[in-house]
Amino acid sequence: MKILGQVAFLLLLGGIWCQNNRNAKASGKSTKRAGGNQGGDVGQSPPTVDLTPGSTGGTGGTGGTGSTRGTGGTGGTGGTGSTRGTGGAGSTRGTGGTGGAGSTRGTGGTAEGGREGAAAARPAGQQTDDMRLHFLKNTQVTCNDGTAAGFYLKEFRGSRRWLLFLEGGWCCYSKETCDSRYQNIPRLMSSAGWPQTKRGTGILSSQAEENPHWHNANIVFIPYCSSDVWSGTGPAPTPPPRPRQGREKERERNANATEYTFMGSLIIREVIKDLIPKGIKQAKVVMLSGTSAGGTGVLLNIGRVASQLEQLGAEAQVRGLVDSGWFLESKQQRSPNCPETVSCSPEDAIKIGLRLWNGVVPDRCRQLYKRGEEWQCFFGHKLYSTLTSPLFVVQWLFDEEQLRVENIYMGGQSLSQEQWQYIQNLGRELKNSLRDVTAVFAPSCLSHTVITKSNWLSFQVRGTSLPRALQCWDRSLEATRNNRTPAKGCPFHLVDTCQWPQCNPTCPALVDQATQQELTLIQMLVAMGLDLQKLGLDPQGDEDSLASMVSNGG
């Protein structure tokens, strides 16, 4: 009996131990499931870095800004961003363990380790479509407000082609304009709300259907947070105090004193340094691209990028792709009190900004102009001839931002005869400014930016799409490098010949801002109050002439 009792006791202990072990495993599984389902896309890997919760979406020219409070996941181009509070792939502020795959600010090493583990666990060849955020290793180079600058990277293993993209978003050039910008569009001055991942669109897409010739490149998206058209090199020098200054002079001297730093050009330099371990030194082609102010940033920095890579021993050919950054000087007479008024012309904004930003322009262009005239190098038609790297210019002939500079808003309330005349002249002047540009795609349309739009394949000039024109340019450059004759019948100098806005049948649709309905150009001019007969235009006849121009291929 004693022996039987001992056996029964041992069996009882063994049963309790097994049950506890099963419960522990079940608990672990349910915990993992709960953590994995908090926000984020299914199958989303842990964040590359930690960032403060809260986000805005939007890349230059694609979609508006957008953010979600409390819903985690992937921040797309103009879509939802990372979490505000706790969430799956988003980080939490001060409560690291609660947010699924998130981590607390300041413990980036843990997140980095998690990323490496997740990457190792993925089957060979399987790659995510998202670009992941990396903060700069050099913490001295920052956004306007002192938060860390950085870049998003989507690697394509084995590729020796790199596409670097500079985001757009104009600039600020005084304490007032910078304070207003920080209040209204903080993501363009701070990294505090950047999402941990971005989904590229247009030329940044990793989908072959959307991006036939660059989907298999290493893609780098550099967010714009320096507000200096990518020209700044550090804190602006503080002017020395002057004794016995009156209040007016003192106020004038301090008008532009700001607490912000402007380091756009330095950010590009540091991004390239941080890409060395990723293989950019072995690159065959590096294309520096950008939209709007980012496009102007390409013009200003392509020479420096080429020199930096050459000094690193890289043999890559550095090329530039400028989208909607080829501006013309303003025609309007402005207030002499700029920047006390908000309505500074682009020239005045850049003149003032250059001092504030400690901005730099390419040396070869700077030598063409006397001191104080360096601002002229921000205009592509003045800078182009001094560049040595190949450049492709994408420019709508009736650029909406160029029109806004002149207070012309298509689809707005009204349009004067003088403004309509300016619009027609703008197309002619932009055409003339692009005459000597080797590689160009210039549709006769009213729009702004194109290369990051999902439907960028649909726009054509004389039957050739923009991705096709870029491929033709690429082939021509490769042929030249290898001492071969470029193939015929593959055009990449494409400028619409028709004179009217929207005379190209592939133009983006015009939309009435009040009704959100699509309109033809004639319908929009009538809706904006233009007397077509007074202008010598016959509505029916001009619609027919437009149709005739369209049928002749623009």
C-alpha positions as CSV (number, residue, x, y, z in Angstrom):
1,M,0.0,0.0,0.0
2,K,2.8,2.4,0.9
3,I,4.4,1.8,-2.5
4,L,1.1,2.3,-4.3
5,G,0.6,5.6,-2.4
6,Q,4.0,6.9,-3.5
7,V,3.4,6.0,-7.1
8,A,0.0,7.8,-7.0
9,F,1.6,10.9,-5.5
10,L,4.3,11.0,-8.2
11,L,1.7,10.7,-11.0
12,L,-0.3,13.5,-9.5
13,L,2.8,15.8,-9.4
14,G,3.6,14.9,-13.0
15,G,0.1,15.8,-14.1
16,I,0.2,19.2,-12.4
17,W,3.6,20.0,-14.0
18,C,2.4,19.1,-17.5
19,Q,-0.8,21.2,-17.2
20,N,1.2,24.2,-16.0
21,N,3.6,23.8,-18.9
22,R,0.8,23.7,-21.5
23,N,-0.8,26.8,-19.9
24,A,2.5,28.7,-20.1
25,K,2.8,27.8,-23.8
26,A,-0.8,28.8,-24.6
27,S,-0.3,32.0,-22.7
28,G,2.9,32.8,-24.7
29,K,1.1,32.2,-28.0
30,S,-1.9,34.4,-27.1
31,T,0.5,37.2,-26.0
32,K,2.4,37.0,-29.3
33,R,-0.9,37.0,-31.2
34,A,-2.1,40.0,-29.3
35,G,1.1,41.9,-29.8
36,G,1.2,41.1,-33.5
37,N,-2.3,42.3,-34.1
38,Q,-1.9,45.8,-32.6
39,G,-2.1,48.2,-35.5
40,G,0.1,47.8,-38.6
41,D,-0.3,45.7,-41.7
42,V,-0.3,41.9,-41.4
43,G,3.2,40.6,-41.7
44,Q,4.7,44.0,-41.0
45,S,8.2,43.7,-39.6
46,P,9.4,45.6,-36.5
47,P,10.4,49.3,-36.9
48,T,13.9,50.2,-38.0
49,V,14.1,53.0,-35.5
50,D,12.0,54.4,-32.8
51,L,10.2,57.7,-33.2
52,T,7.9,59.9,-31.3
53,P,4.3,58.9,-31.9
54,G,2.1,60.9,-34.2
55,S,2.6,61.3,-37.9
56,T,1.7,63.1,-41.1
57,G,1.8,61.5,-44.5
58,G,2.4,63.1,-47.8
59,T,5.4,63.3,-50.1
60,G,6.1,66.3,-52.3
61,G,3.2,66.7,-54.7
62,T,1.4,63.5,-53.9
63,G,-1.7,63.6,-51.8
64,G,-2.2,65.9,-48.8
65,T,-1.0,65.6,-45.3
66,G,-2.8,63.0,-43.2
67,S,-2.4,61.4,-39.9
68,T,-4.3,59.0,-37.6
69,R,-4.5,59.2,-33.9
70,G,-4.5,55.8,-32.3
71,T,-4.3,53.6,-35.4
72,G,-0.8,52.2,-36.1
73,G,0.7,50.9,-39.2
74,T,2.4,52.0,-42.4
75,G,2.7,55.7,-43.3
76,G,2.2,55.9,-47.0
77,T,2.7,58.8,-49.3
78,G,-0.2,61.0,-48.2
79,G,-1.8,58.2,-46.2
80,T,-1.9,57.2,-42.5
81,G,1.2,57.5,-40.4
82,S,2.4,55.8,-37.3
83,T,0.6,55.7,-34.0
84,R,-0.2,58.4,-31.5
85,G,0.0,56.7,-28.2
86,T,0.5,53.0,-28.2
87,G,0.3,50.7,-31.2
88,G,1.7,47.9,-33.3
89,A,4.6,49.1,-35.4
90,G,4.6,52.6,-33.8
91,S,6.6,53.4,-30.7
92,T,5.3,54.6,-27.4
93,R,6.6,57.5,-25.4
94,G,8.0,56.3,-22.2
95,T,6.1,52.9,-22.1
96,G,8.2,50.8,-24.5
97,G,6.9,47.3,-23.7
98,T,3.2,48.1,-24.3
99,G,3.3,48.8,-28.1
100,G,3.6,45.5,-29.9
101,A,6.8,45.8,-32.0
102,G,7.4,49.4,-30.8
103,S,10.1,50.6,-28.5
104,T,10.7,53.7,-26.4
105,R,12.6,56.7,-27.6
106,G,16.2,56.4,-26.8
107,T,16.3,52.6,-27.1
108,G,16.9,52.4,-30.8
109,G,19.4,49.6,-30.4
110,T,16.7,47.2,-29.3
111,A,14.5,48.1,-32.3
112,E,17.5,47.7,-34.6
113,G,18.2,44.3,-33.2
114,G,14.5,43.3,-33.7
115,R,14.7,44.4,-37.3
116,E,17.8,42.3,-38.0
117,G,16.1,39.3,-36.4
118,A,13.0,39.8,-38.5
119,A,15.1,40.2,-41.7
120,A,16.9,37.0,-40.9
121,A,13.6,35.2,-40.3
122,R,12.2,36.1,-43.7
123,P,12.6,33.6,-46.5
124,A,15.5,34.4,-48.9
125,G,14.4,36.7,-51.7
126,Q,11.3,37.9,-50.0
127,Q,11.4,41.7,-49.6
128,T,9.0,44.2,-48.1
129,D,7.6,47.0,-50.4
130,D,8.0,49.6,-47.7
131,M,10.8,52.0,-47.3
132,R,12.1,52.0,-43.7
133,L,13.2,55.0,-41.6
134,H,16.8,55.5,-40.6
135,F,18.0,58.5,-38.6
136,L,21.4,60.0,-39.4
137,K,24.3,58.7,-37.5
138,N,25.7,62.2,-37.2
139,T,23.3,63.7,-34.6
140,Q,24.7,67.2,-35.2
141,V,23.0,67.5,-38.5
142,T,19.3,68.0,-37.8
143,C,15.9,69.3,-38.9
144,N,14.9,72.9,-38.3
145,D,13.8,72.2,-34.7
146,G,16.9,70.1,-33.7
147,T,15.2,66.7,-34.1
148,A,17.1,64.1,-35.9
149,A,17.2,64.2,-39.7
150,G,17.0,60.9,-41.6
151,F,16.0,59.0,-44.7
152,Y,13.8,56.1,-45.8
153,L,15.4,53.2,-47.6
154,K,14.1,50.3,-49.6
155,E,17.0,48.1,-50.6
156,F,17.0,45.9,-53.6
157,R,19.7,43.2,-53.0
158,G,22.2,42.9,-55.9
159,S,21.1,46.2,-57.6
160,R,23.9,48.7,-58.4
161,R,21.4,51.4,-59.2
162,W,20.4,54.0,-56.6
163,L,17.5,56.5,-56.7
164,L,17.7,59.3,-54.1
165,F,14.6,61.5,-53.8
166,L,14.5,65.0,-52.3
167,E,11.0,65.9,-51.0
168,G,9.6,69.4,-51.8
169,G,7.7,72.0,-49.8
170,W,8.9,75.5,-50.6
171,C,10.8,77.3,-47.7
172,C,10.7,79.8,-44.9
173,Y,12.9,82.8,-44.8
174,S,12.2,84.8,-41.6
175,K,11.1,84.3,-38.0
176,E,7.5,85.0,-39.0
177,T,7.4,82.7,-42.0
178,C,9.2,79.9,-40.1
179,D,7.0,80.2,-37.0
180,S,3.9,80.0,-39.2
181,R,5.4,77.0,-41.1
182,Y,6.2,75.2,-37.8
183,Q,2.7,75.7,-36.5
184,N,0.9,74.7,-39.7
185,I,3.2,72.1,-41.4
186,P,5.4,70.8,-38.6
187,R,6.5,67.7,-40.5
188,L,8.5,70.0,-42.9
189,M,10.5,71.2,-39.9
190,S,10.7,68.3,-37.5
191,S,11.0,64.5,-37.6
192,A,8.9,64.1,-34.4
193,G,5.9,62.8,-36.3
194,W,7.5,60.9,-39.1
195,P,6.1,57.4,-39.7
196,Q,8.4,54.4,-39.4
197,T,7.7,53.2,-42.9
198,K,6.6,54.7,-46.2
199,R,5.1,53.1,-49.3
200,G,6.6,54.6,-52.5
201,T,4.5,55.7,-55.4
202,G,5.3,56.6,-59.0
203,I,9.1,56.4,-59.6
204,L,9.5,55.4,-55.9
205,S,7.3,52.4,-56.2
206,S,8.7,48.9,-56.0
207,Q,6.0,47.5,-58.3
208,A,7.0,46.9,-61.9
209,E,3.5,47.7,-63.2
210,E,3.7,51.2,-61.7
211,N,7.4,51.8,-62.1
212,P,8.7,49.7,-65.0
213,H,12.3,50.8,-65.1
214,W,13.3,51.8,-61.6
215,H,11.3,49.4,-59.4
216,N,14.4,47.2,-58.9
217,A,16.7,50.0,-57.7
218,N,17.7,50.9,-54.2
219,I,15.3,53.6,-53.4
220,V,16.0,56.4,-50.8
221,F,13.4,59.0,-49.8
222,I,14.9,62.0,-48.0
223,P,12.2,63.9,-46.1
224,Y,12.4,67.7,-46.3
225,C,12.7,69.2,-42.8
226,S,15.2,72.0,-43.4
227,S,13.0,74.6,-45.1
228,D,16.0,76.0,-47.1
229,V,15.4,74.5,-50.6
230,W,18.1,72.0,-49.6
231,S,20.8,74.7,-49.6
232,G,21.5,75.3,-45.9
233,T,24.9,74.5,-44.2
234,G,24.2,75.3,-40.6
235,P,23.2,78.0,-38.2
236,A,23.1,81.5,-39.7
237,P,25.8,83.8,-38.3
238,T,24.4,86.2,-35.7
239,P,25.2,89.8,-36.6
240,P,27.4,91.6,-34.1
241,P,25.7,94.1,-31.7
242,R,25.9,97.7,-32.7
243,P,26.0,100.4,-30.0
244,R,23.4,103.1,-29.7
245,Q,20.9,101.6,-32.1
246,G,17.5,103.0,-32.1
247,R,14.5,100.7,-31.6
248,E,13.6,100.6,-35.3
249,K,17.1,99.5,-36.3
250,E,17.2,97.0,-33.4
251,R,13.9,95.6,-34.6
252,E,15.1,95.4,-38.2
253,R,18.3,93.6,-37.1
254,N,16.4,91.0,-35.1
255,A,13.6,90.5,-37.7
256,N,15.3,87.4,-39.0
257,A,16.8,86.0,-35.8
258,T,15.4,82.6,-35.4
259,E,16.0,79.6,-33.2
260,Y,15.9,77.2,-36.1
261,T,18.8,75.5,-37.9
262,F,19.0,75.1,-41.7
263,M,21.0,72.1,-42.8
264,G,19.5,70.8,-46.1
265,S,22.7,70.5,-48.0
266,L,24.4,68.8,-45.1
267,I,21.6,66.4,-44.7
268,I,22.2,65.1,-48.2
269,R,25.9,64.7,-47.5
270,E,25.2,62.7,-44.3
271,V,22.7,60.5,-46.0
272,I,25.3,59.4,-48.6
273,K,27.8,58.7,-45.8
274,D,25.2,56.5,-44.0
275,L,24.6,54.6,-47.3
276,I,28.2,53.5,-47.7
277,P,27.6,50.4,-45.6
278,K,24.6,49.7,-47.7
279,G,26.7,49.6,-50.9
280,I,26.4,53.0,-52.6
281,K,30.2,53.0,-53.2
282,Q,29.6,50.1,-55.6
283,A,26.8,51.9,-57.4
284,K,26.8,52.0,-61.2
285,V,24.2,54.8,-61.4
286,V,23.1,57.2,-58.8
287,M,20.1,59.4,-59.7
288,L,19.4,62.4,-57.5
289,S,15.7,63.3,-58.0
290,G,13.2,65.7,-56.5
291,T,9.9,67.4,-56.9
292,S,9.2,71.2,-56.6
293,A,11.7,72.6,-54.0
294,G,13.3,69.2,-54.0
295,G,13.8,69.5,-57.8
296,T,15.5,72.8,-57.2
297,G,17.5,71.0,-54.5
298,V,18.7,68.6,-57.2
299,L,20.0,71.5,-59.3
300,L,21.8,73.0,-56.3
301,N,23.4,69.7,-55.0
302,I,24.0,67.4,-57.9
303,G,27.6,68.6,-58.3
304,R,28.4,68.1,-54.6
305,V,26.9,64.6,-54.6
306,A,29.0,63.7,-57.7
307,S,32.2,65.1,-56.0
308,Q,31.4,63.3,-52.7
309,L,31.0,59.9,-54.4
310,E,34.1,60.5,-56.5
311,Q,36.1,61.2,-53.3
312,L,34.8,58.0,-51.8
313,G,36.2,56.1,-54.8
314,A,32.9,55.3,-56.4
315,E,32.7,54.9,-60.1
316,A,29.0,55.7,-60.3
317,Q,27.6,58.1,-62.9
318,V,25.5,60.7,-61.0
319,R,22.4,61.9,-62.8
320,G,19.7,64.4,-61.9
321,L,16.0,64.3,-62.3
322,V,14.2,67.6,-61.7
323,D,10.4,67.6,-61.5
324,S,8.6,70.9,-61.3
325,G,11.6,72.7,-59.9
326,W,12.4,74.7,-63.0
327,F,11.0,78.1,-62.0
328,L,11.0,81.4,-63.7
329,E,11.4,84.8,-62.0
330,S,8.2,86.6,-60.9
331,K,6.8,89.3,-63.1
332,Q,4.8,91.1,-60.4
333,Q,6.0,94.2,-58.7
334,R,6.2,93.5,-54.9
335,S,6.2,95.5,-51.8
336,P,9.6,97.0,-51.0
337,N,9.0,96.1,-47.3
338,C,9.5,92.4,-47.8
339,P,9.8,90.4,-45.5
340,E,7.5,92.5,-43.4
341,T,4.8,91.5,-45.8
342,V,4.0,87.9,-46.5
343,S,3.8,88.4,-50.2
344,C,7.5,88.2,-51.0
345,S,8.4,87.1,-54.5
346,P,10.5,83.9,-54.8
347,E,13.5,86.0,-55.6
348,D,13.2,88.1,-52.5
349,A,12.4,85.1,-50.4
350,I,15.6,83.4,-51.6
351,K,17.7,86.5,-51.3
352,I,16.7,86.9,-47.6
353,G,16.7,83.2,-47.0
354,L,20.3,82.6,-48.2
355,R,21.6,84.7,-45.4
356,L,19.4,83.0,-42.8
357,W,20.1,79.5,-44.0
358,N,23.9,80.1,-44.6
359,G,22.9,78.7,-48.0
360,V,25.3,77.6,-50.7
361,V,25.0,77.4,-54.4
362,P,27.2,75.5,-56.9
363,D,30.7,77.1,-57.3
364,R,30.6,77.3,-61.1
365,C,27.3,79.2,-61.0
366,R,28.3,81.4,-58.1
367,Q,31.3,82.6,-60.1
368,L,29.0,84.0,-62.8
369,Y,27.4,86.5,-60.4
370,K,28.6,89.2,-58.1
371,R,28.3,89.0,-54.3
372,G,24.6,89.3,-53.3
373,E,23.4,87.9,-56.6
374,E,23.9,84.2,-55.7
375,W,20.1,83.8,-55.6
376,Q,20.1,83.6,-59.4
377,C,21.6,80.1,-59.2
378,F,18.2,78.8,-57.8
379,F,16.7,79.2,-61.3
380,G,17.4,76.3,-63.6
381,H,17.6,78.3,-66.8
382,K,20.5,80.3,-65.3
383,L,22.2,77.3,-63.6
384,Y,21.8,74.6,-66.2
385,S,24.8,75.5,-68.5
386,T,27.2,75.3,-65.5
387,L,26.3,71.7,-64.6
388,T,28.5,68.8,-65.6
389,S,26.3,65.9,-64.6
390,P,23.5,64.7,-66.9
391,L,20.1,66.2,-66.1
392,F,16.6,65.4,-67.1
393,V,14.0,68.1,-66.6
394,V,10.3,67.3,-66.1
395,Q,8.2,70.5,-66.2
396,W,4.5,71.2,-66.8
397,L,4.4,74.2,-69.2
398,F,1.6,75.8,-67.1
399,D,2.9,75.0,-63.7
400,E,0.3,75.7,-61.0
401,E,2.9,76.8,-58.4
402,Q,4.4,79.3,-60.9
403,L,0.9,80.7,-61.4
404,R,0.2,80.9,-57.6
405,V,3.3,83.1,-57.3
406,E,1.4,85.5,-59.5
407,N,-1.8,85.1,-57.4
408,I,-3.4,83.0,-60.2
409,Y,-5.5,80.1,-58.9
410,M,-7.1,78.0,-61.7
411,G,-10.5,76.8,-60.5
412,G,-10.7,79.6,-58.1
413,Q,-13.1,82.6,-58.0
414,S,-12.0,84.8,-60.8
415,L,-9.5,85.4,-63.6
416,S,-8.7,88.7,-65.2
417,Q,-7.8,89.3,-68.9
418,E,-4.3,90.2,-67.8
419,Q,-3.9,87.0,-65.8
420,W,-5.1,84.9,-68.8
421,Q,-2.5,86.7,-70.9
422,Y,0.1,85.9,-68.3
423,I,-0.9,82.2,-68.4
424,Q,-0.5,82.1,-72.2
425,N,2.9,83.9,-72.0
426,L,4.1,81.5,-69.3
427,G,3.9,78.5,-71.6
428,R,5.9,80.3,-74.3
429,E,8.6,81.4,-71.8
430,L,9.0,78.0,-70.2
431,K,9.3,76.5,-73.7
432,N,12.0,78.9,-74.6
433,S,13.9,78.3,-71.3
434,L,14.0,74.6,-72.0
435,R,15.2,74.9,-75.6
436,D,18.8,74.0,-74.8
437,V,18.0,71.3,-72.3
438,T,19.1,67.9,-73.6
439,A,16.6,65.7,-71.8
440,V,13.2,67.1,-71.1
441,F,9.5,66.1,-70.8
442,A,7.2,69.2,-70.9
443,P,3.5,68.6,-71.4
444,S,1.2,71.6,-72.1
445,C,-0.8,71.1,-69.0
446,L,-1.9,72.9,-65.8
447,S,-0.5,70.9,-62.9
448,H,2.4,70.6,-60.5
449,T,4.7,67.6,-59.9
450,V,4.4,64.2,-61.6
451,I,7.1,61.6,-60.9
452,T,5.7,60.5,-57.5
453,K,2.1,60.2,-58.7
454,S,0.7,56.7,-59.1
455,N,-0.7,57.5,-62.6
456,W,2.6,59.0,-63.9
457,L,2.6,56.4,-66.7
458,S,-0.5,57.9,-68.3
459,F,0.9,61.3,-69.3
460,Q,2.5,61.5,-72.8
461,V,4.1,64.0,-75.1
462,R,3.9,63.1,-78.8
463,G,3.0,59.5,-77.9
464,T,5.8,58.9,-75.5
465,S,5.3,58.5,-71.7
466,L,7.6,59.9,-69.1
467,P,8.9,56.5,-67.9
468,R,9.7,55.6,-71.5
469,A,11.5,58.9,-72.1
470,L,13.6,58.3,-69.0
471,Q,14.4,54.8,-70.3
472,C,15.5,56.3,-73.6
473,W,17.7,58.8,-71.8
474,D,19.2,56.0,-69.7
475,R,20.0,54.0,-72.8
476,S,21.5,57.0,-74.6
477,L,23.8,57.7,-71.6
478,E,24.9,54.1,-71.4
479,A,25.6,54.0,-75.1
480,T,27.7,57.2,-74.8
481,R,29.6,55.8,-71.8
482,N,30.4,52.6,-73.8
483,N,31.3,54.5,-77.0
484,R,28.3,53.2,-78.9
485,T,25.9,55.1,-81.1
486,P,22.5,55.7,-79.3
487,A,19.5,53.9,-80.7
488,K,17.2,55.9,-83.0
489,G,13.5,56.2,-82.4
490,C,13.8,56.5,-78.6
491,P,13.1,60.2,-77.9
492,F,13.9,62.1,-74.6
493,H,13.6,65.7,-75.7
494,L,9.8,66.0,-75.6
495,V,8.2,69.5,-75.4
496,D,4.5,70.0,-76.5
497,T,4.2,72.2,-79.5
498,C,0.6,73.3,-79.0
499,Q,0.1,76.7,-77.4
500,W,-2.9,76.3,-75.1
501,P,-3.1,75.0,-71.6
502,Q,-4.6,71.5,-71.5
503,C,-4.2,71.0,-75.3
504,N,-2.4,67.7,-74.6
505,P,-5.1,65.0,-74.4
506,T,-3.3,63.2,-71.6
507,C,-3.3,66.2,-69.2
508,P,-4.6,65.8,-65.7
509,A,-8.3,66.9,-65.5
510,L,-9.1,70.4,-64.4
511,V,-11.4,70.5,-61.3
512,D,-13.8,73.3,-60.2
513,Q,-12.8,74.0,-56.6
514,A,-16.3,74.9,-55.6
515,T,-18.2,71.9,-57.2
516,Q,-15.3,69.4,-57.5
517,Q,-16.5,68.7,-61.0
518,E,-14.2,68.2,-64.0
519,L,-14.3,71.0,-66.6
520,T,-12.8,71.7,-70.0
521,L,-10.5,74.7,-70.2
522,I,-13.1,76.8,-71.9
523,Q,-15.7,75.8,-69.3
524,M,-13.3,76.8,-66.5
525,L,-12.5,80.2,-68.1
526,V,-16.2,80.9,-68.3
527,A,-16.8,79.8,-64.7
528,M,-14.0,82.1,-63.6
529,G,-15.7,85.1,-65.2
530,L,-13.7,85.6,-68.4
531,D,-15.7,87.2,-71.3
532,L,-14.5,85.0,-74.1
533,Q,-15.9,87.2,-76.9
534,K,-14.1,90.3,-75.5
535,L,-10.9,88.3,-75.7
536,G,-11.7,87.4,-79.3
537,L,-12.4,83.8,-78.4
538,D,-15.4,81.9,-79.8
539,P,-16.3,79.2,-77.2
540,Q,-17.4,76.6,-79.8
541,G,-14.7,77.5,-82.3
542,D,-11.9,77.4,-79.8
543,E,-13.1,74.1,-78.5
544,D,-12.9,72.9,-82.1
545,S,-9.4,74.3,-82.5
546,L,-8.3,72.7,-79.3
547,A,-9.6,69.4,-80.6
548,S,-7.8,70.0,-83.9
549,M,-4.5,70.6,-82.0
550,V,-5.0,67.5,-79.9
551,S,-5.6,65.3,-83.0
552,N,-2.4,66.7,-84.5
553,G,-0.4,65.3,-81.5
554,G,0.0,68.4,-79.4
